[in-house]
Amino acid sequence: MRAGKVRAVALAAGLTAVTGREARTEELPGRVRVTAALPERLTEAARRSLLTVLADADRYGHDVTARGAVVWAEIDCGRASTRDVNSCS
């Protein structure tokens, strides 16, 4: 398993643990995006834990929609070969 994918799996596990909601992983060209719905309320300790988990991502953010709040994070994938430049697997 390539490093980007390993990091994404760890990130998904961390988001699931902090939010109590299953994180979703999506492979995109050159990166893996991990998203998780946020509960209505987070304790201060949970907020700190969430930021600690997100710090391992290459970039992250927070979206608020009519259906609730979602946190997302992306992991960039390395280039193992010229044939496989966009794959994280």
C-alpha positions as CSV (number, residue, x, y, z in Angstrom):
1,M,0.0,0.0,0.0
2,R,1.4,3.4,-0.9
3,A,2.2,6.0,1.7
4,G,-0.7,8.3,0.6
5,K,-3.2,5.6,1.0
6,V,-1.8,4.5,4.4
7,R,-2.1,8.1,5.6
8,A,-5.6,8.4,4.3
9,V,-6.7,5.2,6.1
10,A,-5.2,6.5,9.3
11,L,-6.9,9.8,8.8
12,A,-10.2,8.2,8.2
13,A,-9.8,6.1,11.4
14,G,-9.0,9.2,13.4
15,L,-12.0,11.2,12.0
16,T,-14.3,8.3,12.8
17,A,-12.9,8.0,16.4
18,V,-13.3,11.8,17.0
19,T,-16.7,12.4,15.4
20,G,-18.4,9.1,16.1
21,R,-19.4,9.0,12.5
22,E,-18.0,6.8,9.8
23,A,-15.5,8.7,7.6
24,R,-15.8,8.3,3.8
25,T,-12.8,8.0,1.6
26,E,-12.8,9.0,-2.0
27,E,-9.8,8.6,-4.4
28,L,-9.4,11.6,-6.7
29,P,-6.6,12.3,-9.3
30,G,-3.4,12.7,-7.3
31,R,-5.1,12.7,-3.9
32,V,-7.4,11.0,-1.5
33,R,-10.2,13.0,0.2
34,V,-11.6,11.9,3.5
35,T,-14.9,13.3,4.8
36,A,-16.9,12.9,8.0
37,A,-20.1,14.4,9.2
38,L,-19.7,16.3,12.4
39,P,-22.1,15.9,15.4
40,E,-24.1,18.9,16.4
41,R,-21.9,19.5,19.4
42,L,-18.2,18.7,20.1
43,T,-16.6,19.0,23.5
44,E,-13.5,21.2,23.8
45,A,-11.4,18.0,24.1
46,A,-13.0,16.6,20.9
47,R,-12.3,19.8,19.0
48,R,-8.6,19.6,20.0
49,S,-8.5,15.9,19.0
50,L,-10.1,16.8,15.7
51,L,-7.5,19.5,15.0
52,T,-4.7,17.0,15.9
53,V,-6.1,14.4,13.4
54,L,-6.5,17.1,10.7
55,A,-2.9,18.3,11.2
56,D,-1.7,15.1,9.5
57,A,-3.5,16.0,6.2
58,D,-2.0,18.0,3.4
59,R,-5.1,20.3,3.5
60,Y,-8.4,20.3,5.3
61,G,-11.6,22.3,5.7
62,H,-15.1,22.5,7.0
63,D,-18.3,22.8,5.0
64,V,-21.8,23.6,6.4
65,T,-24.8,22.6,4.4
66,A,-28.5,22.4,5.0
67,R,-27.9,18.7,6.0
68,G,-25.3,19.6,8.6
69,A,-21.5,20.2,9.0
70,V,-18.9,18.1,7.3
71,V,-15.1,18.1,7.9
72,W,-12.8,17.1,5.0
73,A,-9.1,16.4,4.6
74,E,-7.0,15.6,1.6
75,I,-3.8,13.5,1.4
76,D,-1.6,14.0,-1.7
77,C,-0.3,10.8,-3.4
78,G,3.3,10.3,-4.3
79,R,4.4,9.5,-7.8
80,A,5.7,5.9,-7.9
81,S,6.1,5.7,-11.6
82,T,5.3,7.6,-14.8
83,R,2.5,5.1,-15.6
84,D,0.9,5.5,-12.2
85,V,1.1,9.2,-11.5
86,N,-2.5,9.7,-10.3
87,S,-3.1,6.5,-8.3
88,C,-2.9,6.3,-4.6
89,S,-3.4,2.5,-4.4
